Amino acid sequence: MEHNKEQTTTEPVQQVTLRKNVAQVMVHYFANLKGEEPKNVYDFFLDVVEEPILAIVMKITNNNQSEAARILGISRGTLRTKLKKYAML
């Protein structure tokens, strides 16, 4: 994809990246704890993101676990473990 320098200097295009979205959600999460102590934040956010990633990849591969594992960059055994975790098997 070619980058058009003129367009970015004269007409800024706002792009919301996944990284920015995650940062905004985390800021919102911490701002709304209402005095509650945050715990297991890392695992909480990974679980929230991991399940839809798995669901979508399984859907686009027609539930082909070998193909899904290849796309995700994980072993088929790891994929099966994760699918079981989310009751997707």
SULBEL-V82178 format. One record per residue. RES is the residue in one letter. PHI is phi in degrees with one decimal (none if undefined). D_LAST is the distance of its C-alpha to the last C-alpha in Angstrom with 1 decimal. Layout:
BEGIN
res->RES phi->PHI d_last->D_LAST
res->RES phi->PHI d_last->D_LAST
END
This chain:
BEGIN
res->M phi->none d_last->38.2
res->E phi->-82.4 d_last->41.9
res->H phi->-94.4 d_last->42.9
res->N phi->-95.5 d_last->45.8
res->K phi->-61.4 d_last->47.9
res->E phi->-60.7 d_last->50.3
res->Q phi->-64.1 d_last->47.6
res->T phi->-73.2 d_last->46.2
res->T phi->-87.6 d_last->49.7
res->T phi->-100.0 d_last->51.1
res->E phi->-140.7 d_last->48.1
res->P phi->-62.1 d_last->45.3
res->V phi->-106.4 d_last->41.9
res->Q phi->-83.0 d_last->39.5
res->Q phi->-116.6 d_last->36.1
res->V phi->-97.4 d_last->33.5
res->T phi->-89.7 d_last->31.2
res->L phi->-58.1 d_last->27.8
res->R phi->-58.9 d_last->29.7
res->K phi->-66.5 d_last->32.2
res->N phi->-60.9 d_last->29.6
res->V phi->-62.7 d_last->27.8
res->A phi->-60.5 d_last->31.3
res->Q phi->-63.8 d_last->32.3
res->V phi->-64.8 d_last->29.3
res->M phi->-67.0 d_last->29.9
res->V phi->-60.7 d_last->33.6
res->H phi->-61.6 d_last->32.8
res->Y phi->-57.4 d_last->30.5
res->F phi->-68.3 d_last->33.3
res->A phi->-70.0 d_last->36.0
res->N phi->-109.9 d_last->34.4
res->L phi->-73.2 d_last->33.7
res->K phi->51.7 d_last->36.8
res->G phi->85.3 d_last->37.9
res->E phi->-73.2 d_last->34.6
res->E phi->-79.4 d_last->34.0
res->P phi->-69.4 d_last->31.1
res->K phi->-139.5 d_last->28.7
res->N phi->51.5 d_last->25.7
res->V phi->-61.5 d_last->26.1
res->Y phi->-58.2 d_last->24.6
res->D phi->-63.1 d_last->21.3
res->F phi->-57.9 d_last->21.4
res->F phi->-69.0 d_last->21.9
res->L phi->-63.0 d_last->19.4
res->D phi->-62.3 d_last->16.6
res->V phi->-63.7 d_last->18.0
res->V phi->-84.5 d_last->18.1
res->E phi->-63.4 d_last->15.0
res->E phi->-59.3 d_last->12.5
res->P phi->-66.7 d_last->14.3
res->I phi->-61.3 d_last->14.8
res->L phi->-61.6 d_last->11.2
res->A phi->-60.3 d_last->10.8
res->I phi->-69.1 d_last->14.0
res->V phi->-65.1 d_last->13.7
res->M phi->-64.0 d_last->10.5
res->K phi->-65.4 d_last->12.7
res->I phi->-71.0 d_last->15.8
res->T phi->-100.5 d_last->14.4
res->N phi->52.8 d_last->13.1
res->N phi->63.0 d_last->9.6
res->N phi->-82.3 d_last->11.7
res->Q phi->-64.7 d_last->10.3
res->S phi->-64.1 d_last->13.9
res->E phi->-67.3 d_last->15.5
res->A phi->-62.7 d_last->13.3
res->A phi->-61.9 d_last->14.1
res->R phi->-62.3 d_last->17.7
res->I phi->-61.9 d_last->18.0
res->L phi->-76.3 d_last->16.8
res->G phi->77.0 d_last->19.1
res->I phi->-129.0 d_last->16.7
res->S phi->-75.1 d_last->15.8
res->R phi->-63.1 d_last->12.8
res->G phi->-62.9 d_last->12.5
res->T phi->-64.1 d_last->12.8
res->L phi->-58.9 d_last->10.2
res->R phi->-60.1 d_last->7.6
res->T phi->-60.5 d_last->9.3
res->K phi->-67.8 d_last->9.3
res->L phi->-63.8 d_last->5.7
res->K phi->-65.5 d_last->5.5
res->K phi->-56.0 d_last->8.9
res->Y phi->-101.7 d_last->8.1
res->A phi->52.8 d_last->5.6
res->M phi->-106.9 d_last->3.8
res->L phi->-110.8 d_last->0.0
END
